[in-house]
Every structure is written in structure tokens, then in C-alpha cells.
Amino acid sequence: MFIQSQRKVQLQLWMIYISVQILAIVWVADGLPPQLQQQQQLEVEEAPNTSGTNVRNSDYEYQYVQDWPKLDRKLGSVSAVAFDAQGNVVVFHRGPVVWNITSFDQLNRYAYIKTGPIVESTLLTFDNDSGDLLNEFGANFFYMPHGLTIDKNNHYWVTDVAMHQVFKFDRTISSTEPVLTLGQRFQPGTGPASFCKPTSVAVLENGDFFVADGYCNGRIMKFSPDGQLILSWGKNSFVLTRTFTLPPGPVPENFLAIPHALTYAADKDLICVADREQGRIQCFQAQSGAFHSMYSNSQIGSRLFSVKYLPINGGLFYMINGPQFTTQQPINGLIMSMNGSEIVGRFYPDVPQHAFSNPHELAISEDGSQIYVAELLPTKVHKFKRKGAAPIQATKVPKSTDYQKMPPSPVADSLYASSLTMVSIVASLIGTSCLILCLSRTLCFKPSGGSGAGRQRFSTASENIALHRMDRDGGDEGDA
């Protein structure tokens, strides 16, 4: 009689236990908040070379615009692209010149000076909507165009790696003669008045400007508006040209393996550089050149060709990587948040015949609604337009050299609260089931013949043996 009563109690307890487990499983499977269900599904479906959108980065979706620009001639290798003060798009290309292994000797001197400058216009201005050619200049001047920056006063800052020089053009004065020239013509050097294949320029509000002295010296130089050197920092760490050995492990800050592009984060007063052959961004205090921060992500790969900054959502970097030597990451555009170096979006041509091959530079409109990418080969300019009617709204960030933590968004708060609720309920259900199981083990036992005799667990001999065992065992060149 006692045994039958025990078995009846045990059966009821086990039925309760199974019911609780089923309830917990149903909650986990079907009770996720809709935001979390959507996020999980997108994370599973996201491909390495897609736009990479999810609930946090839907603002960063871009569509590819074909048949831009409209031009009745073929461009040469497009080394740079920028917006002018009127919002038009300016393209800097190399005409018939191609940078290859014979272009420079072992002392970084250009090998084809006698061939003369590029005879065709190298700087072309297009309407950013229609793609119509508006004007052009830069013929019979450049030998190997590289970088282009246009400041708020519509001054054109260009670099030529063959001439080892930096030029500033004011087109209201002349389109053929620069108003400022820095560097020694066709003479690479390491001194304060020389460059060796300079790559990029960034201009501050007060007229001071920075030059990335790029392929040989691996340094950043800051100048006054009239071209006087203020300060210089950085050391070349490119494995093919450095003259020293680095210890194993990550390369320290201030070591640059081809500083290939510059961008100025005005709201943070930082000058940031695409550290090309180390696949990372380094940021420095614009006033002192002191190191501030570093940003990297495995999705970039081993090489990073360009970076542009937008003061949106606490700070975003728009980047393009390039052909990879040591990793298998796809060639595409990436959008990185300064908060944790998280990749929040991607952009790339969704038309196979226009896929990225060797992108070199990019330009972003101030509101983030348009992206243009310059490509060396195929010789092309790619245009991307943000999906949706409204542009991304900029977030005002206090001007500070320190990180500013942005408050969590309502969506993030909802996800966080929902997940906490789910975890709490599931934990309670599992805890209840464990308590029921313990009660069943305690109450349902076989009585022994003697007073004070030990209890035996309601289980088979084989289960006891297995549990005992568990207790015992538990313990560029070419990409220029």
C-alpha cells in the first residue's frame, strides 16, 4: 500500500516537472521579443559581402547607382574623388599613366620624367545628380596624381607621388598655377621641406593643414596656412621599406605602414589616418599630434585604403579596404562606429560587372546620403545613394578629445529589458522544476528494515553507477 502511494506521488511530481520543462521550451522558442527574433534571423542570414543591415544599422543602407557619370571618354586610373564647395563631385585621374613596378627606382625617383606630364585634364567636375561633366582642368601639369582634398573655401589640395609634392590651387586665381607648392620637384627626401610620395591632405577650420607623407617616410606633418612646418610625427613600419625590426605582436601606435588617407574629426579635434598595410585607423590630437585612439575590426582585413569621418551617432568612419594579401575578407565599403569599433553597415556594387576590384579613395556627403568611390582598376567612379527619403541626421557631439558615451537608444533599452524579463522567467521555471525534482528524490524512497537506516535513491542500479562515475570524473605599389 505504501509503495503504491509512493509511486502515485512520484508520477504526479514527474508530470509537473515535464509540464514545467515544456513551458520553458515553448517560452524560449516562441516568446522572444519581435526585435530579438528579427535580429537573430538577420544575423544568421547575413552574408560576408552584403549590405549587412540589422535593426541597429538600417540607417546605413545604400543602393548602387549605375551609369554615373556621363562621359564621352575613358577615365584613367581614378586615384581620388571629393566634393567641392557647391556639392559637385570632382574626380582626380591619371589618364594613360599606370603605376607599376617600373615607375620608380630603388631610391623612389620617378623613372619617366622625360615622358612629360599627363597631357589631358586630370581633374573633372561632375554634377552629382545628373553625372554631367561641368568643367575640367589639370592638363600638362601632373605626372602621377594621388590625393585630392577640397576645403570649405573651394581650394583644391592635391598630391603627386611622382613629383613628391603637394599643391594648393585657388581656381579664382588660376587653374594652371598653384598658389602654394610644398616639396622638392622630383626629389624624394626625409627632411622638413621634403616629401617622399605624399598621399593625402586634411585641412582645419583655421587653415592649418596636415600631409600624410606616405609611402616612404610613414609620417604625418602639420603646416601653417602659409606652408610653415609646425610639427611632425610617425615612423614607417611598412615591412618592405622599414629599416628596423619590430618585436612580435601588434604594431604599436605611431608606427604607420603607408599612411594612405587622412580625415579630420572636427567635433573631436582629431586627425585620423588610414594605416593602409596594417588595416587600422589611428587618431591623433590635431593640436599636438599626440596619439589618441586606434580602431580596427577583423572585417576590414589586412589592408585599409581610405577613411572618412562623419559626426553622426557619436562618430562614424566610412572606409574602403582593398585587395587582401594575408586575409580573405571581401573588398567592400564598411561603416564603423567609433564606439567599440563595431561595423554597422556595408556598401558595395550589387551589379557583378561593376564589383570592386581595387578601390582607392572615397568621398561622403555631409549628411551621409551619398558615397563616391574612386577605383584604380577598373578605371571607374562608383556612386551609392542612401535608401529612404530622409538623410541621416547628425548628432551634436561636444568638442572634446575624450570619448563621449552616447545614451542607449529606445530600441536598445527595449531589447535589454525584454531579454532580462525572458531570462528571469526562464530561470524561475527551471528553478521550480529543479525543486520539484529534488522533492521527488527526497519523498519517494524505499523503506528499509532497520531504524535509522540510510535512504536509497528511487533509481535503478545502472543509474547509480553512472552518477557515481560522473561525480568521480567531473572534475601598392601596384595598389597605389
Buried (B, 14 or more C-beta within 10 A) or exposed (E): EEEEEBEEBBEEBBEBBEEBEEBBEEBBEEBBBEBBEEBEEBEEEEEEBEBBBBBBBBBBBBEBBEEBBEBEEEBBBBBBBBBBEEEBBBBBBBBEBBBEEEBBEEEBBBEEEEEEBBEBBBBBBBBBEEBEBBEBBBBEBBBBBBBBBBBEEEBBBBBBBBBBBBBBBBBEEEBEEBBBBBBBEBBBBEEEEBBBBBBBBBBBEEEBBBBBBBBBBBBBBBBEEEEEBEEBBBEBBBEEBBEEEEEEEEBEBBBBBBBBBBBBBEBBBBBBBBBBBBBBBBBBBBBEBEBBBBBBBEBBBBBBBBBBBBBBBBBBBBBBBBBBEEEEBBBBBBBBBBBEBBBBBBBBBBEEEBBBEBBBBBBBBEBBBBBBBBBBBBBBBBBBBBBEEEBBEBBEBEEEBEEBEBEEEEEEEBBEEBBEEBEEBBEEBEEBBEEBBEBBBEEBEEEEEEEEEEEEEBEEEEEEEEEEEEEEEEEBEEBB
